[in-house]
């Protein structure tokens, strides 16, 4: 007999409908995975997932999924619930691919990394001493508050079918119900040969470059790079934990929370940068008013980008879900590229930069920089 139940995932209610291709025992098992997020409140769900072991015709608002075994289906359901939950916060929160735990006072530590880096095993190791927040998606609002998502944990090697278990069955502690706030972001660096784990600070540009691919719907935020950088700055900077076994992580929490003695970076939006032959780090970028420039052969233009931000003397450009960091002559060339030829860009760069050391091929350096930006798709050449 088919069955259905609702779960609360981040800010969304998701209804999971299980068909009669699953035995009553398998249905009960899948339902038990979501006991920690069970929802019986009023109102219609935001998303409906219809799941089973056989094909179904598409059905209105329901998203239909199937798998060849109950175990594989449970894993797919977890993924689909998470996708729906992430979509529900699109444009409203910074969503990191991270596991996270919370201290009793509500401070949250997020552990970021791609699949296979140890997020879930870190959540298991730490969740017995600290409150379990999530093992996959850390949602941080612009004010620094965290939306908990204590989803069932997917345990096992990647790739392959994993075992799905609720946090309560694994003995993980509940996070505080209210007042969760981001306190630290950690990059997980698991290496098999590490004898003694360590915590080290990560430079801001390197940290943000590592975080960008580990986010969902980043470009949907109003000012995505600023939101990401400000989240990093608010926690005192990114830490990297180099370790081998998750069991060594709990003793490192004090080191993770210890303040990093670094200067707060100066952030300037590209909308407040300048154009062309003015000082490229002040004023306002404006498109050329000369209509003939648009069709100018050999001209360079800034390509389509989601966001750009000056962080101290470096320029971050977010394009197509990845980030390019420019330093040295790069920011000047990118900001000036508004329908100018290579020779004109070289002229501007020479005026902006200090006298180069003897023997440096300035034209060659600038040409290589421009070519690299074209390859990175942050400049286009007409």
Secondary structure as UniProt FT lines:
FT   STRAND          3..9
FT   TURN            10..11
FT   STRAND          12..18
FT   TURN            20..21
FT   HELIX           24..33
FT   HELIX           35..37
FT   STRAND          38..39
FT   STRAND          47..52
FT   TURN            60..61
FT   STRAND          62..66
FT   HELIX           70..88
FT   TURN            89..92
FT   STRAND          93..102
FT   TURN            104..105
FT   STRAND          107..112
FT   TURN            115..116
FT   HELIX           119..126
FT   TURN            127..129
FT   STRAND          131..134
FT   STRAND          137..141
FT   TURN            142..143
FT   STRAND          145..147
FT   STRAND          153..155
FT   STRAND          163..165
FT   TURN            167..171
FT   STRAND          173..174
FT   STRAND          181..190
FT   TURN            192..193
FT   STRAND          198..202
FT   HELIX           204..212
FT   TURN            213..214
FT   STRAND          215..216
FT   HELIX           218..220
FT   TURN            222..223
FT   HELIX           224..234
FT   TURN            235..236
FT   STRAND          238..243
FT   HELIX           246..248
FT   HELIX           250..252
FT   HELIX           253..257
FT   STRAND          267..269
FT   HELIX           270..272
FT   TURN            276..277
FT   TURN            280..281
FT   HELIX           291..293
FT   TURN            294..295
FT   TURN            297..298
FT   STRAND          300..302
FT   STRAND          307..311
FT   TURN            312..313
FT   STRAND          314..319
FT   TURN            320..321
FT   STRAND          322..326
FT   TURN            328..329
FT   HELIX           330..336
FT   STRAND          338..340
FT   HELIX           342..352
FT   TURN            358..359
FT   HELIX           362..375
FT   TURN            376..377
FT   STRAND          379..381
//
